Amino acid sequence: MTPRLDLVGLVTADMPRSLAFYRLLGLDIPAEADTEPHVEVTLPGGLRLAWDTVDTIRSFDPGWTPPTGGHASSLAFLCDSPAEVDSVTASLEAAGTTVHHQPWDAFWGQRYATVLDPDGNPVDLFAPLG
């Protein structure tokens, strides 16, 4: 068997706040998940996205500390159009999200923006340019 990517996990200090952010990006996460220590959703195509509270991680790794030195990866959400990149970024900003990089036309042919989720993880929004 060849290993395949099946799950991307995020650690959160505030589960309800983190899930609210990802709901704004269109993820179907039930409201009752806000009180859970571990949450998973299956995305179109079968990849799973999961959240664990800091306490959950420390329950099996007592010495766990948040990574330092920046983030090595980000999640990227495909939007339907360059205009949607702009409107989703504006909606997230209006909801209190930190915009790390306002939308711009990237040299690789995409409208691109980067916002930070409530735990400081970068989340990219992109769409092909016309």
C-alpha positions in Angstrom: 0.0 0.0 0.0 1.2 3.5 -0.7 0.4 6.1 1.9 -2.1 8.8 0.9 -2.9 12.1 2.4 -6.2 11.6 4.2 -6.4 14.2 7.0 -5.1 17.7 7.7 -5.2 18.5 11.4 -5.2 21.9 13.1 -4.7 22.6 16.8 -6.9 25.4 18.2 -6.9 27.3 21.4 -10.6 28.3 20.9 -12.7 25.6 19.1 -15.9 27.7 18.7 -14.0 30.7 17.3 -12.0 28.5 14.9 -15.0 26.6 13.6 -16.9 29.9 13.1 -14.1 31.1 10.9 -14.1 28.0 8.8 -17.9 28.1 8.5 -17.5 31.6 7.0 -15.4 29.9 4.3 -18.3 27.5 3.5 -17.4 24.4 5.5 -20.5 22.5 6.8 -19.6 22.1 10.4 -22.5 21.3 12.8 -23.1 23.8 15.6 -22.8 21.1 18.3 -19.2 20.6 17.2 -18.3 23.8 19.1 -18.2 22.0 22.4 -16.2 19.0 21.2 -12.5 18.5 21.9 -12.0 16.9 18.4 -13.9 17.8 15.2 -13.6 16.3 11.7 -15.3 17.2 8.5 -15.0 15.3 5.2 -14.4 17.7 2.3 -15.5 17.1 -1.3 -13.1 14.5 -2.7 -12.7 12.7 0.6 -9.9 14.6 2.3 -10.7 15.2 6.0 -10.0 18.4 7.9 -9.8 18.1 11.7 -9.4 20.4 14.7 -8.2 19.4 18.2 -8.1 21.6 21.2 -4.7 22.2 22.9 -5.9 20.2 25.9 -6.7 17.2 23.6 -3.2 17.3 22.1 -1.6 17.6 25.6 -3.7 14.6 26.8 -1.4 12.3 24.8 1.6 14.6 24.4 2.0 16.5 27.7 5.0 18.4 26.5 3.4 19.7 23.3 4.0 23.4 22.6 2.8 25.4 19.5 5.3 25.5 16.7 7.7 28.4 16.5 9.5 30.1 13.6 6.5 30.6 11.4 4.2 28.2 9.6 5.4 25.7 7.0 2.1 25.4 5.3 -1.3 26.9 4.7 -4.8 25.9 3.6 -5.9 27.3 0.3 -9.5 27.7 -0.8 -10.4 28.0 -4.5 -12.9 30.7 -5.2 -15.1 30.9 -8.3 -13.7 34.1 -9.6 -11.2 36.9 -8.8 -14.2 39.0 -7.6 -15.1 36.3 -5.1 -11.5 36.4 -3.7 -12.1 40.1 -3.0 -15.6 39.7 -1.6 -14.7 36.7 0.7 -11.6 38.6 1.9 -13.8 41.7 2.7 -16.4 39.6 4.4 -13.8 37.8 6.6 -12.2 41.2 7.4 -15.6 42.6 8.4 -16.1 39.6 10.7 -12.8 40.5 12.5 -10.4 38.2 10.6 -6.8 39.5 10.2 -6.0 39.9 6.6 -2.3 39.1 6.2 -2.1 40.0 2.5 -4.9 41.9 0.7 -6.0 40.5 -2.6 -3.6 41.0 -5.5 -3.0 39.7 -9.0 -0.2 37.2 -8.6 2.4 36.8 -11.3 1.5 33.1 -11.6 -2.0 34.0 -13.0 -4.2 34.0 -9.9 -6.1 36.5 -7.8 -4.7 35.7 -4.3 -5.2 36.8 -0.7 -4.0 35.5 2.7 -6.0 35.7 5.9 -5.1 34.3 9.3 -7.5 31.9 11.1 -8.1 32.6 14.8 -5.0 30.5 15.8 -2.7 32.4 13.3 -2.7 29.8 10.6 -2.5 31.3 7.1 -5.4 30.6 4.9 -5.1 31.4 1.2 -8.0 32.4 -1.1 -7.4 32.2 -4.8 -9.0 32.1 -8.2 -7.6 32.0 -11.8 -7.4 35.4 -13.4 -9.7 35.9 -16.4 
